Amino acid sequence: MKQNSHILTLTQWTVFFVLSIVFFACHKDQPVCSACETCNSLNRKVRSGNIGIQPPPFHKDTLYKSPCFNPVNSNEFIYFKQKEKQLIKRNILSGYESILLKDVYINGEPSWNKNGWIVFAGLDLVVYKIKDNGTGFQVVTNIFENSGPVFSSDGNTILSNVLLGNNIEEVGHKFLTLDGKRIDSIQLNKIDNIMYPVAWRNNNLIAGGITLNASTQYGLGLFNLNTHKFQILHQEDYITAAPRIECVQWHPDGINIYYTTLWNGFYKFNIKTMKNEKIKNTCDSRTYTNFSISPDGTKIIAQRRDAVLIDSGYNILDYDYIVQMDIDGKNEKVIVK
């Protein structure tokens, strides 16, 4: 009887041990939400409105930002290393990198044309240009308040967001040659119609993020340069803190517009069907900002920002990576970290 009792005890311990491993392993890896593998509520939207009370987020020493595909090579892109202040060109297949520019800061998303020129706005809101082999670095325009420069489809004209007057209601866009000469400008007198950031397609269609009703709403707008017609494509319902649109890009098919929002998802909008589709969920601890679509239209590279609470939850630490995913948002993987 003692022997049988001893065997039963070993069996109980074995079962308990196995179940414990299974329970703790599953519990550790269980996702908090379906949006991503580790997504926690940081109450960032509320915190961001209390800048005077709580400090802004901390950032990891090296931030990888502003990826942009080569318009003639779906396996090559540029990105910005913030701490090192370097503009980097990287081959996706080999992982080989070359430094195009040092001691620089990129504000927003750069633009790359088929003739090998790259334009970007600096922290000083001046537009610069450089060849994709690292030569020809020059100032395009030294007029303050330029941001978000983008090339036309043929690569001959630059569209830049700019203050056209002395107050915010005169914000618009100007058209420049690669040498910085002003060709034309669009002045949008209503603050609700201001489009930023923007993406340019077929030399005549400009898509961009818009703010509505004194910044209580955000949406997606379209401006036709041929007809001078402005159209609101999509707008969100009223919310307490409207998440702004971070980046807008046209798909090479000329029909779909992709855009990211602050903590509210990664979207695709079809201008034919007028359907707005979320391709990636986001949350307080994971979001996507600047991104680029490959010229073959099959993949996306994006700046992903992960965040964690530190100091007993009083501060937020941000980590920025470059990720690659399929055009439908699936099969995401980190390629620069």
CORTA-V115976 format. One record per pair of residues at least 6 apart in sequence whose ideal C-beta (glycine too) atoms are under 6 Angstrom apart, sorted by sequence separation. I is the first residue (numbers start at 1). GAP is how many residues later the second one is. If there is no record, write none. Layout:
BEGIN
I|GAP + I|GAP
END
This chain:
BEGIN
31|6 + 33|6 + 70|6 + 112|6 + 121|6 + 122|6 + 130|6 + 164|6 + 176|6 + 188|6 + 200|6 + 260|6 + 32|7 + 47|7 + 80|7 + 81|7 + 90|7 + 130|7 + 211|7 + 212|7 + 223|7 + 250|7 + 269|7 + 293|7 + 310|7 + 325|7 + 32|8 + 69|8 + 110|8 + 111|8 + 120|8 + 163|8 + 164|8 + 174|8 + 175|8 + 198|8 + 199|8 + 259|8 + 79|9 + 88|9 + 89|9 + 129|9 + 149|9 + 150|9 + 175|9 + 210|9 + 222|9 + 249|9 + 267|9 + 268|9 + 291|9 + 292|9 + 307|9 + 308|9 + 323|9 + 324|9 + 67|10 + 68|10 + 110|10 + 119|10 + 198|10 + 258|10 + 78|11 + 89|11 + 128|11 + 129|11 + 149|11 + 174|11 + 210|11 + 221|11 + 222|11 + 248|11 + 267|11 + 268|11 + 291|11 + 307|11 + 323|11 + 324|11 + 67|12 + 117|12 + 118|12 + 161|12 + 162|12 + 197|12 + 256|12 + 257|12 + 77|13 + 86|13 + 87|13 + 108|13 + 127|13 + 148|13 + 172|13 + 173|13 + 195|13 + 208|13 + 219|13 + 220|13 + 247|13 + 265|13 + 266|13 + 290|13 + 305|13 + 306|13 + 321|13 + 322|13 + 66|14 + 87|14 + 106|14 + 107|14 + 118|14 + 127|14 + 146|14 + 147|14 + 159|14 + 160|14 + 172|14 + 220|14 + 245|14 + 246|14 + 256|14 + 266|14 + 288|14 + 289|14 + 322|14 + 64|15 + 65|15 + 76|15 + 116|15 + 172|15 + 195|15 + 207|15 + 219|15 + 255|15 + 305|15 + 86|16 + 107|16 + 116|16 + 126|16 + 146|16 + 159|16 + 172|16 + 219|16 + 245|16 + 246|16 + 255|16 + 265|16 + 288|16 + 321|16 + 65|17 + 75|17 + 87|17 + 105|17 + 145|17 + 206|17 + 255|17 + 265|17 + 303|17 + 304|17 + 75|18 + 85|18 + 105|18 + 145|18 + 157|18 + 158|18 + 217|18 + 218|18 + 243|18 + 244|18 + 287|18 + 63|19 + 85|19 + 125|19 + 127|19 + 217|19 + 243|19 + 263|19 + 304|19 + 125|20 + 192|20 + 243|20 + 286|20 + 62|21 + 125|21 + 204|21 + 243|21 + 302|21 + 61|22 + 125|22 + 127|22 + 169|22 + 204|22 + 216|22 + 266|22 + 285|22 + 164|23 + 171|23 + 212|23 + 301|23 + 218|24 + 263|24 + 121|25 + 217|25 + 300|25 + 80|26 + 121|26 + 195|26 + 216|26 + 218|26 + 218|27 + 299|27 + 121|28 + 260|28 + 101|29 + 298|29 + 119|30 + 127|33 + 100|34 + 161|35 + 234|35 + 209|36 + 233|36 + 193|37 + 111|38 + 113|38 + 108|39 + 111|39 + 119|39 + 141|39 + 209|39 + 66|40 + 108|40 + 111|40 + 115|40 + 140|40 + 208|40 + 71|41 + 114|41 + 159|41 + 207|41 + 68|42 + 72|42 + 113|42 + 234|42 + 251|42 + 66|43 + 71|43 + 246|43 + 247|43 + 66|44 + 68|44 + 247|44 + 249|44 + 252|45 + 251|46 + 152|48 + 148|49 + 153|49 + 199|49 + 201|49 + 220|49 + 279|49 + 280|49 + 150|50 + 153|50 + 197|50 + 199|50 + 207|50 + 279|50 + 152|51 + 197|51 + 199|51 + 201|53 + 109|138 + 109|181 + 45|196 + 74|220 + 74|221 + 74|222 + 69|223 + 66|224 + 68|224 + 71|224 + 77|224 + 67|225 + 69|225 + 67|234 + 65|238 + 44|240 + 42|242 + 41|243 + 42|243 + 79|243 + 39|244 + 40|245 + 35|246 + 39|246 + 39|247 + 35|248 + 36|250 + 65|255 + 67|255 + 64|256 + 58|257 + 63|257 + 64|257 + 64|258 + 57|259 + 58|259 + 59|259 + 60|259 + 57|261 + 42|265 + 42|267 + 64|272 + 42|274
END
